[in-house]
């Protein structure tokens, strides 16, 4: 195996607690590395695992796990755990994995999962939709789509994401989350290939030539999968197309780094909004 055999990689740094008396990674931890990478693999597919399995009417159980050792990882090594779905059978799926330090292959492994009834743990056929998503991802297909529209078209799905993030997770009072601006705003919602809404944001006209993006929210299970960035870019493209020369937003301080990486700069001092520290950020278009 080499790096070119894989589309997906999960990077981590070896911690002190993971090495043994020989000062190399204890062998059992490599299975933990593969399991950690599998969790991120579902995120790369834009599939929140729990909600997806509930919609599919089943769950995945490990049937077999094998590890082959070629070389050892050591404390502070940055390693890349590569995963791919190699085969989908009637009720099982085979994942191939490899662990690299740079281009050096350290570990290879295989994980066999069975799709089964969670109550009886008896096998069931892999749902066609899940099969298509897995094989499509490995073939290079996109895993999500961003739709742009009015509140009357996307409001129900946008509200679902915003309720989960702002009202339930961040405990913002519901009466402070909804306003009349939703009806005049342009909304963006990102959907996975199961049609689940996972991220949203809205675009307002703040002043002539100045757009304002707000209500940016991403399902916590898929944060880090670039869906938030795709929503942000889609809204910025809409602002650019209507002739705006600048876009601004009020970023929660915890999300300031996300917007900075997207090219936004801070303007002014921090302020409080709905009980959460924010800062204004802007970008010329």
N, C-alpha and C positions, 0 to 999 in steps of 0.2 A: 504494500500500500504506500501511496505518497499523497501529498497534500492536494494534488490536482484531482484526486478521486472523490473529493468531498466539496459540497456547497456550503455546509454549515460547520462553524467552529465556535467553541466556547472557551474563552481564555480565563485562566486563574493562576495564582501564584501559590506555590507550595508553602504551607505554614509549618511552624515548628512542631505543632501537635501531631503532624501527619508523618513524621519521620521516626524510624526505629533506632535501636542501639547501633546499627551499622551506618547511621546518618543518611539513609536513603528512605524513600517513601515506603511505608509498611504496605505489603502486598494487597491487603484487603481494601485499602483506600482507593485503589484504582477502580474498583467497582463503584465506589461512592462518586468518583469523578465522572464515570460514565452516566450514572443516575442523575447527577446534577446537570450534565449536558443534555440529557433527554428532556428534562424539565424546560430548559431554554430552547430546545428544538421545537417543542409545542408552541412556545412564544413566537418563534420565527415563522411558524405556520399561521400566526394570528389566531390561534385556538386556545382560549382560556380553558384549561384542562377540565376543571370540575363542571363548568357549564356545558362544555362540549359532550362529555360522557353522559351527562344527564339528558341532553337532547338526543343522543344516540341510543339511549336505553341500555347501556352496558358499561363496562369498565375494562381496563387492561391489567392483566396479571402476568408477572414474569414466570415463564415456564422453564427457561434455561439460560444460564449466563456462563460464558467462558472467557478466560483472559490468558493471553500469551505474552510472556515477558521477553523483551529484546534488550533493553537497557533500563537503567534506573533514573528516576527523577530525584533531585536533592533539594534541600531547604533553599528557598528564595528563587528557585527556577520558575520562570514564566512558561507555562505549558499550554498548548492548544489541544482541546479535546474535540476531535472531529467525529461527527455522526452522520449516518445516512440510512434511509430505509432501503434495504437491499431487495426485499421481496415481500409481497402481501399475498398470503395464501387464502384459503377459505375462511378460517377463523383465527389465523395467526399472522404475525408479521415479524420479519427478521431485520434487526438493526445491526449494521456493522459499525464498529468504532475504532478509532486510532488516536493515540496520544503522541503529540510531537513536541520536541524542544527545538524551536526553529524548524529546520528541515529534517532533523534527526528523528527517526521513528523509535519510540520507546516501548509502546504497548499496543497490541491489537486485541480486539474483543468482539464478541457477538452476544446480543441479547435477543431472546425469543419471547415475544409477548403473545398472549391469547386474549382475544376479545370474548368476554363472558358476561353472563347474568350476574349482577352484583349480589343478589340475594342467595342464589344457589351455587354460584361460581361454576356453572356449566357453560361450555363454550357456545358461542353464537357466531353466525357469519359476520364478517367485517362489513359494516354498512358501506354501500357503494359510494356515498358521499365522502366518507373518510378515506376510502381507497383512492378516490380520484384526487383528493387533496394531497395525500402523501406522495403518490406517483407524479402528480403535477408539479409539486415543489421540486422533486429531484430532477425533473425534466426542465427546470428553469422557469416555470410559470409563476405569475404573480399570485400572491395569496390574499390580496385585499383590493378593494376598489373604494375610491372616495367619490361620493355623490354631492353635488351642489344643488341647493334649491331653497324654496321658501319654507316658512314655518308650517304652512298648510300641507306641505309635501313631506318634510323630514322631521317635523316637530315631535311626533310621538317617539321616534328613535333617539333624537337628540335629548329629549327630556329623560329618557331612560338612563342614558349614560350620565347626564348631569346630576340626576337624583342620586345615583349610586356613589358618585365621586364627591359632590359638594354637600348634599344633604345627609347621606348616610355615613360616608367616610370622614368628611371634614366637619360635619355637624353644624353646617351653616343653616340657620332657620329657613324653612321652605319659603316663607313669605318674602325673604330677601333674595331668593334665587331667581324668581320669575318677575319679569317686567314687560311693559308694553313694547320695548325695543325689539323683542323677539319677533313681533309680527312684521316689522319693517326691515329686519336684518336679513342678510343672505347667510344661509347655514351650510356647513359642511359636515358630513357624517361618513366615517370610514366603516366599511362592512367587510367581514371575512367571507370566505366562500360558502359558509353555512347561512349567510344572511344575518349574522349577529352584529348589531351595532356596537362598536368598540371604542370609538373616539369621535369627538365633535368639537366644533368651534363656530363662532359667528363673526360676521363682518358688518360694521356700521360705517356711516359717513360722519366722521367726527367734525370736520370742517371742510370747506371747499379745497379739494386736492389732498385731503388728509383722511386716511382710512383708520379705523380702530378695530382691532381684533380682540375678541373677548370670549369668555365662557369656554375656554379651552379645557377639555377634560378627556382623559384616557382611562379605560378600564384598568384597574390596578394589576390584573393578571397578565396584561400584555405590555406594560410599560417597558420601555427600552427596545421595543421592536420596530421603531421608526414610524409608527402609525401617527403619533402626535406631530411629527415633522411633516408627514405627508398632508395632514389636515392644514397645518400652518402654511405650507407652500401653496396648497390649492387656494386658500383664501387670499394669500398675497398675489397670486396670479389674477384672481378676480379684481382685486384693487388696481393692479397694473393695467388690466384691460379696460377699465372704466376711466383711466387717465389720472389716477391719484399719483402724487409724487412722493408721498411719505406714508408710512404705516406706523402706528403706535399701539401699545398695549400696556396694561397694568399687570405685571408679573408678580406672582407670589415669590417671596425671596427664595423659597426652596426650589423654584423652577428657573431662577435667574440664569444658572449655568446652561440650561437647555436652550434658552433664547439667545444667550451670548454665542453659543456654538453655531446657532443659525444665522448669526450676523447682526444681532441687535445690540444696541449700546444703551447704557443707563443714562437717564436725564433727570436731574433733580434729586431731591432727598427722599428717603423711604417714608412711607405713610401707612396708616392703618385703613383697611377696608374690610368690612364684615368681620372685624376682630382678628384679621390675619395681616401680617406685615407684607406690604407690596412695594414695588418700585416701578416707575414709568420707564419704558424702554421704547426705542424707536429705530427705524431703518429707512434710509432713502430708497425709493424705487426707481 
